[in-house]
Amino acid sequence: VISVASTLRRVMNSAVDDGVLGRSPCDGARLPRLGPARAKVVLTPSQIIRLADCIHPRYRALIYLAAYGGLRWGELAALHPKRLDLKRGSVDVRESLADVSGTLITLTPKSKKRRSVSLPPFLCDILGEHLELFSSEEYVFTSSAAKPLRRSNWYRRNFKPAVIASGVDPSLWFHHLRSTCVALAVAEGAHPKAVQERLGHGSIRIT
């Protein structure tokens, strides 16, 4: 595939040089990945519990919200306490926190869609306890110094050690908790469109 694409690119560039084409159709074209797709790791409910129990109590609710709410890392890191409505059992996803060259900036969610995600009662209880013990006025989830979370630091210091200690698949990435959310929803008979809206995917094909 790579050799064919390289040959085609050279042919198109020659056509541009000769004035036959104004612009090469190969410009900006991206080749598909070679080899089998990376398998997604999906946790069972009991494995989610083990993982949550092995991480620092400050981040126990974060694991549950990622696995049962399907929020992205940036959406979790940016989550403001006022976005949680635990009486109605919902969370409004409106912001995402991104680390750009060492500076944390607040953006809209990846798909540019703000959404409301329903929460099961047990998760509302966990989040309620978390708000009392660990959240700040600005963020639901913070570092031990009450600062916004940075993904690379948190992953290395908290998530990866918990993955190893819990005995789940060691290749688990944090993003696989979103895959877990999809699997749990499908197992409960959720329609793909409902799953799309829950996860904030821009296209049903992604879902």
TIMAR-594100 format. One line per field, with one value per atom (N, C-alpha, C): residue in one letter; chain; z, y, x. Coordinates in steps of 0.001 Angstrom, whole numbers, plus 500000, padded with zeros to 6 digits. Layout:
N
code = (A;...)
unit = (A;...)
w = (Z;...)
v = (Y;...)
u = (X;...)
***
This chain:
207
code = (V;V;V;I;I;I;S;S;S;V;V;V;A;A;A;S;S;S;T;T;T;L;L;L;R;R;R;R;R;R;V;V;V;M;M;M;N;N;N;S;S;S;A;A;A;V;V;V;D;D;D;D;D;D;G;G;G;V;V;V;L;L;L;G;G;G;R;R;R;S;S;S;P;P;P;C;C;C;D;D;D;G;G;G;A;A;A;R;R;R;L;L;L;P;P;P;R;R;R;L;L;L;G;G;G;P;P;P;A;A;A;R;R;R;A;A;A;K;K;K;V;V;V;V;V;V;L;L;L;T;T;T;P;P;P;S;S;S;Q;Q;Q;I;I;I;I;I;I;R;R;R;L;L;L;A;A;A;D;D;D;C;C;C;I;I;I;H;H;H;P;P;P;R;R;R;Y;Y;Y;R;R;R;A;A;A;L;L;L;I;I;I;Y;Y;Y;L;L;L;A;A;A;A;A;A;Y;Y;Y;G;G;G;G;G;G;L;L;L;R;R;R;W;W;W;G;G;G;E;E;E;L;L;L;A;A;A;A;A;A;L;L;L;H;H;H;P;P;P;K;K;K;R;R;R;L;L;L;D;D;D;L;L;L;K;K;K;R;R;R;G;G;G;S;S;S;V;V;V;D;D;D;V;V;V;R;R;R;E;E;E;S;S;S;L;L;L;A;A;A;D;D;D;V;V;V;S;S;S;G;G;G;T;T;T;L;L;L;I;I;I;T;T;T;L;L;L;T;T;T;P;P;P;K;K;K;S;S;S;K;K;K;K;K;K;R;R;R;R;R;R;S;S;S;V;V;V;S;S;S;L;L;L;P;P;P;P;P;P;F;F;F;L;L;L;C;C;C;D;D;D;I;I;I;L;L;L;G;G;G;E;E;E;H;H;H;L;L;L;E;E;E;L;L;L;F;F;F;S;S;S;S;S;S;E;E;E;E;E;E;Y;Y;Y;V;V;V;F;F;F;T;T;T;S;S;S;S;S;S;A;A;A;A;A;A;K;K;K;P;P;P;L;L;L;R;R;R;R;R;R;S;S;S;N;N;N;W;W;W;Y;Y;Y;R;R;R;R;R;R;N;N;N;F;F;F;K;K;K;P;P;P;A;A;A;V;V;V;I;I;I;A;A;A;S;S;S;G;G;G;V;V;V;D;D;D;P;P;P;S;S;S;L;L;L;W;W;W;F;F;F;H;H;H;H;H;H;L;L;L;R;R;R;S;S;S;T;T;T;C;C;C;V;V;V;A;A;A;L;L;L;A;A;A;V;V;V;A;A;A;E;E;E;G;G;G;A;A;A;H;H;H;P;P;P;K;K;K;A;A;A;V;V;V;Q;Q;Q;E;E;E;R;R;R;L;L;L;G;G;G;H;H;H;G;G;G;S;S;S;I;I;I;R;R;R;I;I;I;T;T;T)
unit = (A;A;A;A;A;A;A;A;A;A;A;A;A;A;A;A;A;A;A;A;A;A;A;A;A;A;A;A;A;A;A;A;A;A;A;A;A;A;A;A;A;A;A;A;A;A;A;A;A;A;A;A;A;A;A;A;A;A;A;A;A;A;A;A;A;A;A;A;A;A;A;A;A;A;A;A;A;A;A;A;A;A;A;A;A;A;A;A;A;A;A;A;A;A;A;A;A;A;A;A;A;A;A;A;A;A;A;A;A;A;A;A;A;A;A;A;A;A;A;A;A;A;A;A;A;A;A;A;A;A;A;A;A;A;A;A;A;A;A;A;A;A;A;A;A;A;A;A;A;A;A;A;A;A;A;A;A;A;A;A;A;A;A;A;A;A;A;A;A;A;A;A;A;A;A;A;A;A;A;A;A;A;A;A;A;A;A;A;A;A;A;A;A;A;A;A;A;A;A;A;A;A;A;A;A;A;A;A;A;A;A;A;A;A;A;A;A;A;A;A;A;A;A;A;A;A;A;A;A;A;A;A;A;A;A;A;A;A;A;A;A;A;A;A;A;A;A;A;A;A;A;A;A;A;A;A;A;A;A;A;A;A;A;A;A;A;A;A;A;A;A;A;A;A;A;A;A;A;A;A;A;A;A;A;A;A;A;A;A;A;A;A;A;A;A;A;A;A;A;A;A;A;A;A;A;A;A;A;A;A;A;A;A;A;A;A;A;A;A;A;A;A;A;A;A;A;A;A;A;A;A;A;A;A;A;A;A;A;A;A;A;A;A;A;A;A;A;A;A;A;A;A;A;A;A;A;A;A;A;A;A;A;A;A;A;A;A;A;A;A;A;A;A;A;A;A;A;A;A;A;A;A;A;A;A;A;A;A;A;A;A;A;A;A;A;A;A;A;A;A;A;A;A;A;A;A;A;A;A;A;A;A;A;A;A;A;A;A;A;A;A;A;A;A;A;A;A;A;A;A;A;A;A;A;A;A;A;A;A;A;A;A;A;A;A;A;A;A;A;A;A;A;A;A;A;A;A;A;A;A;A;A;A;A;A;A;A;A;A;A;A;A;A;A;A;A;A;A;A;A;A;A;A;A;A;A;A;A;A;A;A;A;A;A;A;A;A;A;A;A;A;A;A;A;A;A;A;A;A;A;A;A;A;A;A;A;A;A;A;A;A;A;A;A;A;A;A;A;A;A;A;A;A;A;A;A;A;A;A;A;A;A;A;A;A;A;A;A;A;A;A;A;A;A;A;A;A;A;A;A;A;A;A;A;A;A;A;A;A;A;A;A;A;A;A;A;A;A;A;A;A;A;A;A;A;A;A;A;A;A;A;A;A;A;A;A;A;A;A;A;A;A;A;A;A;A;A;A;A;A;A;A;A;A;A;A;A;A;A;A;A)
w = (500000;500000;500000;500814;500929;499622;498990;497743;496617;496557;495539;495754;496998;497304;496974;497259;496969;495466;494685;493226;492683;493182;492737;493090;494274;494700;493760;493372;492465;491088;490611;489321;489360;490441;490563;490697;491441;491582;490243;489432;488101;487227;487372;486598;486986;488263;488724;488147;488178;487648;486148;485425;483981;483623;484628;484381;483994;484073;483740;484857;486098;487257;488011;488582;489391;490791;491246;492599;492635;493361;493449;494337;493864;494709;495883;495869;496975;498170;497959;499054;500176;501348;502511;502674;501721;501820;502882;503713;504772;504482;504624;504374;505562;505306;506419;507191;508450;509254;508697;508765;508320;509480;509142;510155;510849;511752;512458;513388;513582;514491;515919;516709;518121;518847;519537;520242;521408;521612;522730;523947;525078;526326;526951;527346;527973;529339;530358;531714;532062;532906;533467;534689;535152;536361;537550;537734;538863;538690;537448;537203;537426;537101;537370;538870;539658;541112;541608;541085;541503;541162;539962;539548;540432;540684;541514;542949;543436;544801;544927;543802;543835;543588;543161;542921;544183;544281;545448;545590;546812;547018;546354;546183;545535;544096;543474;542056;541829;542899;542784;541984;542278;541567;540103;539816;538436;537587;538150;537436;537140;538118;537922;536904;536961;536033;534610;534452;533115;532562;533406;532942;532745;533552;533453;532804;532752;532103;530714;530462;529145;528835;529852;529598;529188;528327;527926;529076;528965;530003;530181;529083;529177;529784;529510;530055;531561;532005;533434;534153;533536;534159;534270;533346;533336;534115;534596;535189;536417;536373;537473;538345;539663;540546;540164;539623;539279;538088;537370;536235;536684;537950;538477;539112;538705;539337;539881;541109;541674;542085;542290;542617;541401;540244;539011;538370;538833;538291;536910;536763;535456;535607;534533;534468;533125;533148;531918;531483;530287;529752;528826;529276;528531;528223;529005;528824;528752;528230;528186;528469;529287;529662;528827;528163;527307;527748;527669;528003;526704;526469;525245;525594;525270;525539;527004;527885;529311;529936;529122;529631;529512;530607;530600;530108;529083;528550;528486;528664;528636;527252;526684;525355;525427;524294;524199;524006;524277;524053;522626;522441;521170;519983;520108;518991;518868;519737;519781;520274;520810;521279;522806;523356;524786;524984;526049;526221;527697;527961;529313;529380;530395;530548;531830;531722;532895;533728;535039;535963;536786;536969;537822;539278;540088;541498;542284;542093;542874;542571;541317;540942;541533;541628;542274;543734;544396;545791;545901;544985;544996;544750;543789;543467;544605;545264;546394;547506;547790;548805;548354;547074;546536;546658;546347;546421;547826;548809;550198;550623;550063;550533;549703;548374;547524;546534;546155;545076;545563;544592;544896;544418;544585;544128;542606;541945;540487;539751;540380;539698;540591;539970;540699;541041;540076;540279;540250;541291;541393;541889;541827;542399;543918;544569;546032;546494;545588;545902;545490;545175;544763;543453;542591;541284;540200;539005;537911;537558;537110;536759;535404;535335;534077;533712;532514;532132;532271;531742;531748;533171;534039;535427;536136;535947;536625;536146;534859;534292;534877;534941;535408;536914;537671;539126;539746;539073;539696;538896;537606;536839;536573;536037;535683;536895;538035;539220;539657;539517;539893;538942;537653;536676;537045;537375;537728;539027;540022;541321;541253;540350;540268;539547;538771;538066;536783;536308;535030;533906;532682;531534;531636;531686;531855;530670;529534;528375;528418;529500;529638;529554;528678;528613;529282;529673;530277;529294;528009;526999;526874;527294;527226;528174;529129;530008;529221;528161;527266;526475;526055;525379;526320;527579;528590;528733;528728;528828;527668;526466;525289;525476;525896;526062;527102;528200;529248;528748;527981;527448;526452;525577;524589;525286;526338;527078;527709;528007;528569;527488;526216;525119;524596;524883;524421;522904;522302;520853;520524;519390;519014;519002;518604;518584;519993;520949;522339;522870;522474;522891;522279;521016;520354;521122;521498;522217;523601;524232;525570;525538;524522;524451;523717;523057;522352;521067;520421;519131;518050;517144;516064;514997;514934;513887;514457;513975;514408;513965;512904;512428;513460;514160;515209;516318;516681;517716;517302)
v = (498802;500000;501258;501256;502429;502697;501625;501804;502296;501774;502214;503686;504056;505444;506380;505933;506753;506975;505908;506029;506971;506800;507657;509117;509340;510708;511357;510579;511116;511435;510565;510798;512076;512245;513426;514701;514604;515775;516158;515144;515423;516109;515679;516292;517755;518049;519436;520241;519660;520351;520629;519719;519874;520757;521219;522083;521350;520019;519238;519364;519386;519541;520809;521425;522604;522228;521088;520630;519118;518503;517047;516564;515597;515037;514231;513974;513225;514112;515417;516332;516177;515944;515820;514459;513548;512212;511403;510688;509884;508406;507619;506189;505493;504423;503654;502945;502644;501926;500520;500077;498732;497754;496522;495488;495532;494599;494531;495711;496086;497199;496795;497787;497518;497103;495985;495488;496411;496649;497470;496579;497033;496308;496774;495833;496144;495469;496232;495699;495211;494213;493758;494617;494624;495397;495045;493775;493390;493921;493989;494536;496045;496713;498154;498407;497583;497719;497512;496479;496198;497366;497901;499027;500243;500527;501682;501513;500283;500027;500114;499949;499955;501339;502278;503621;504456;505569;506441;506831;506844;507185;508497;509414;510691;510499;509387;509163;507974;507447;506320;506715;507869;508329;508614;509048;509338;508068;506962;505679;505264;505369;504976;505872;507169;508087;507866;507517;507226;505954;504927;503626;503587;504304;504260;505512;506590;507806;507993;507402;507491;508828;509630;510930;510754;511634;511658;512212;511972;512473;513982;514735;516184;516669;515948;516316;516062;514996;514703;515720;516054;516991;518387;518748;520094;520172;519046;519007;519906;520786;521711;521125;521296;520747;521142;522342;522788;522029;521291;520499;519195;518844;517623;517922;517157;517231;515836;515602;514267;513900;514898;514600;514038;514610;514114;512992;512823;511782;512105;513244;513627;514506;514563;515447;516153;517468;518258;518353;517902;517931;519131;520157;521415;521871;521389;521833;520640;520918;519931;520645;520028;520638;520006;520852;520371;520971;520160;520607;520972;522252;522740;523337;522603;523061;523444;522642;522876;523812;524384;525289;524632;524616;524035;525074;524706;525605;524875;525613;525049;525222;524126;524112;523521;523536;522791;521319;520398;518978;518696;517566;517225;517332;516866;516887;518218;519178;520498;520414;519250;519051;519032;519891;519810;518787;518010;516936;516697;516045;515645;514130;513618;512176;511720;510718;510185;509331;509323;508599;507617;506394;505436;505877;505482;505916;505618;504432;504099;505066;505517;506457;507839;508212;509490;509485;508334;508218;508363;507714;507791;509225;509889;511270;512222;511970;512812;512758;511552;511395;512063;511921;512528;514052;514657;516111;516621;515871;516277;516176;515196;514915;515542;515602;515893;517049;517422;518406;519820;520673;522077;522877;524182;525015;525041;524775;524903;523572;522528;521237;520101;519143;517947;517091;516943;516105;516968;516848;517643;516774;517339;516676;516803;516166;516255;517681;518514;519924;520803;520168;520888;521649;521132;521725;520887;521477;520708;519516;518446;517241;517377;516875;516782;515306;514980;513583;512749;513239;512441;512135;513138;512927;511968;512188;511356;509920;509735;508389;507618;508271;507614;507352;508309;508199;507464;507480;506930;505802;506052;505083;503799;503908;502710;501834;502397;501552;500841;501508;500886;499746;499928;498870;497625;497803;496678;496023;496837;496308;495572;496000;495398;494054;493775;492506;492466;493620;493643;493628;493583;493550;494697;494405;495463;496424;496060;496962;497970;497974;498895;500340;501114;502559;503210;504466;505166;505260;505472;505605;504337;503191;501948;501953;502864;502972;503473;504258;504658;503457;502596;501368;500493;500488;499735;500275;501600;502218;501786;501738;501298;499859;498996;497581;497370;498107;497982;498448;499534;500053;499081;498527;497569;496327;495895;494723;494948;496209;496550;496817;496650;496809;498226;499095;500483;500559;501481;501689;502421;502083;502758;504279;504817;506262;506839;506111;506571;506520;505495;505391;506532;506858;507969;509269;509531;510769;510774;509622;509534;509839;509313;509492;510774;511419;512646;512436;511285;511029;511914;512395;513255;512474;511148;510322;508974;508422;507091;506045;506318;505377;505185;506252;506155;505230;505420;504593;503135)
u = (500831;500000;500872;501912;502766;503502;504019;504766;503856;502624;501673;501327;501078;500733;501889;503115;504285;504447;504216;504312;503247;502017;500928;501199;501742;502047;503076;504094;505113;504524;503635;502990;502159;501382;500532;501376;502481;503356;503985;504319;504867;503828;502574;501500;501314;501499;501412;502571;503779;504961;504818;504137;503962;502774;502053;500909;499644;499645;498446;497411;497881;497006;497378;496374;496644;497101;496632;496973;496889;497792;497807;496671;495881;494817;495369;496677;497292;497614;497613;497930;496908;497395;496510;495872;496096;495501;496238;495477;496063;495837;496878;496771;496111;495372;494805;495904;495616;496591;496803;498044;498354;498197;497844;497723;496383;496144;494862;494666;493419;493118;493442;493853;494145;492864;492938;491762;491429;490141;489696;489478;489948;489759;488455;487624;486341;486298;485958;485895;484499;484435;483170;482856;481614;481295;482188;482502;483354;484773;485256;486586;486619;485514;485430;485550;484876;484933;486361;487034;488410;489330;489173;490008;489751;488490;488137;488630;488638;489099;490610;491323;492789;493387;492565;493075;492868;493553;493402;491926;491395;489979;489557;490484;490189;489716;490094;489784;488846;488323;487380;486152;485576;484381;484686;485908;486296;486254;486745;486721;485282;484421;483022;482316;482577;481922;482412;483679;484208;483593;483472;482983;481474;480725;479257;478666;479442;478956;479526;480699;481310;481954;482251;482875;484333;484795;486191;487049;488365;489258;489114;489193;489117;487811;486725;485412;485369;486016;486087;486968;488099;489031;488433;487551;486959;485651;485154;483809;483685;482693;482414;481304;481385;480352;478925;478739;477397;476821;477681;477199;476544;476719;476122;474767;473762;472446;472149;472586;472496;471071;470233;468828;468103;468388;467776;468592;469819;470672;471190;471867;472389;473629;474409;475564;475539;475721;475787;477247;477520;478876;478982;479694;479757;481177;482158;483541;484485;485662;486731;488045;488883;490160;491279;492065;493144;494469;495509;496858;497561;497749;498382;499743;500787;502165;502352;501783;501950;500940;500063;499033;497660;496909;495570;494568;493813;492794;491467;490395;489054;488446;487977;487384;485988;485292;484047;484383;483456;483741;484196;484846;485486;484556;483329;482379;481657;482008;481361;479919;479551;478183;478138;477321;477041;475941;476020;475057;474770;473653;473291;473344;474019;474206;473526;472671;471975;472923;472707;473561;472740;473225;472513;472570;471588;471536;472805;473390;474584;475729;475824;476877;476608;475350;475012;475445;475284;475718;477234;477950;479410;479878;479234;479605;479255;478143;477763;478801;479278;480322;481619;481919;483138;483104;481961;481848;482114;481698;481897;483360;484065;485423;486541;486337;487495;487355;486164;486039;486379;486761;486999;485794;485849;484739;484651;485778;485828;485798;486365;486455;485978;485299;484871;486086;486994;488172;489432;490243;491463;492622;493809;494979;494936;495891;495955;496228;496756;497012;495843;494694;493483;493679;494550;494796;494110;493867;493283;494172;493555;494303;494981;496210;496938;497029;496614;496438;497710;498834;500057;500510;500489;500896;499954;498658;497670;497739;497917;497977;499164;500307;501525;501496;501012;501084;499899;498756;497556;496903;496656;495884;496656;497872;498631;498919;499353;499548;498268;497108;495845;495493;495786;495540;496338;497604;498461;497996;497671;497265;495922;495044;493713;493703;494753;494815;494015;493495;492786;493820;493357;494260;495272;496572;497574;497661;497055;497074;495926;495165;494034;494497;493876;494070;492881;493047;491907;490746;491055;489997;489159;489709;488952;487756;487749;486579;485373;485612;484507;484000;484926;484524;483706;484114;483369;481953;481820;480497;479609;480176;479419;478967;479889;479568;478468;478545;477533;476169;476161;474899;474282;475108;474609;474060;474753;474295;472927;472616;471309;470272;470665;469711;469589;470570;470490;470610;469863;469928;471227;471869;473116;473004;471853;471680;471740;471162;471208;472632;473380;474774;475581;475309;475991;475788;474556;474257;474904;474945;475536;477028;477715;479153;479552;478607;478924;479674;479450;480088;479467;480302;479798;479082;479304;478704;478317;477216;476792;477799;478569;479574;480678;481027;482041;481540;480269;479667;479647)
***
